[in-house]
Amino acid sequence: MKKFITIFSFLAISLTLLVTPSFADSLSINFENPPYTLGTINLQDGWSSFGAAGSGCAVYDHAVSASLSTAGFGSQSLRISNAVTSGCFGDQTFSKSLANEAGETAAVNSGMSQGTRQKHFEAEWYFASTVPGAQQPGLSAVASPDRGDGARMSWVQMKDTPTGLEVNFYDYVDAAPFGTAGTPTNGYGPEDTFRFTNVVSGLDRTVPHKIKITMDLLDGPRNDVVKVYVDGVLKHTGTSWEDYFRFVQGPGGPEWDGIIPGFESRTVDSILFRTGGAAAPITAGFGFLIDNLSTLSGPILVGPPTNKDQCKKDGWKTFNNPTFKNQGQCIKYVENHEEDDDHDNDGDDRDDHGKNNDDDHRGENENHEERD
């Protein structure tokens, strides 16, 4: 999708070069190159999709497909429908892994992810309906930051409804009394639950939409920060599934496997695209197209500064979004963006045209079925 950027001055151009921080690791995937071939994506360019290739719990309808001239997509995309579903995880579709995982210092990777551990993870992708002129009843697919085996640290659902496409989100809330290593049962009591949030509804199914999820994976319980953006706009801020793993699947928990030794969360390095819950056979060969997927891991972002005082007394050194060489550069950045704000509010309509404002683990009840 094309983006139009209004440039006010040469200084603005110079400072824009500073805005993007240096990430430890990133990937961009358009399902074109290195050449992706039509059909199952299993074992193409580091992806796995064993079920769709016939070696899993079910033969899922997940495949590289023609993009159907979808705006902003290339000639090929990943196509996913929930014509076939299962309760399995490791045989569904996993994106190529980052070289450097993200997670808390003591998070468990079980050998599934690797590299230099980071505290920040992001993923972004576009999704579009293969039937833009009508609803595909029952169509649903879920994307989750994962380490490659189904140990999902978050959950974002793409769904087709009578009123348009929608995006939903689940996180896990450990409510008071809080779980601890000494009292782990407090981490999975009746007050603790997966929390469902409808992030946005009524999206136009005739155009693609962009989803972005960011995760700050902070050491300790109940403090991860997860943000969900739709079409460039922050729509929801929640938390991760860290405390689900810490207590429900931790030592003595109701889903403990007897192996994990401590009360720790999990790492992430990829995106799991999964179809679970109720199947919608009518969607076979159709469903959603996924394209322009990007993932990254790196340090937690700090910044940008919003006033000059934040740059003083060595405050400029604390920012990495963007980074600065000295206090003066930091102050210039703030002044420039104050100037941009003035332009944005000067009474004409250039801003309207010059900027892109795109604006289960186990299922026990109806909500948990949906979460699959």
TASUL-V134936 format. One record per helix or strand of 3 or more residues. SS is the DSSP state (A for helix, B for strand). FROM is the first residue (numbers start at 1). TO is the last residue. If there is no record, write none. Layout:
SS&FROM&TO  SS&FROM&TO
//
This chain:
A&10&16  B&25&29  B&62&66  B&76&80  B&120&129  B&140&146  B&155&161  B&164&173  A&184&187  B&193&203  B&209&216  B&225&230  B&233&238  A&242&248  B&270&274  A&281&283  B&288&298  A&308&311  A&315&318  A&327&344  A&350&354  A&366&371
//
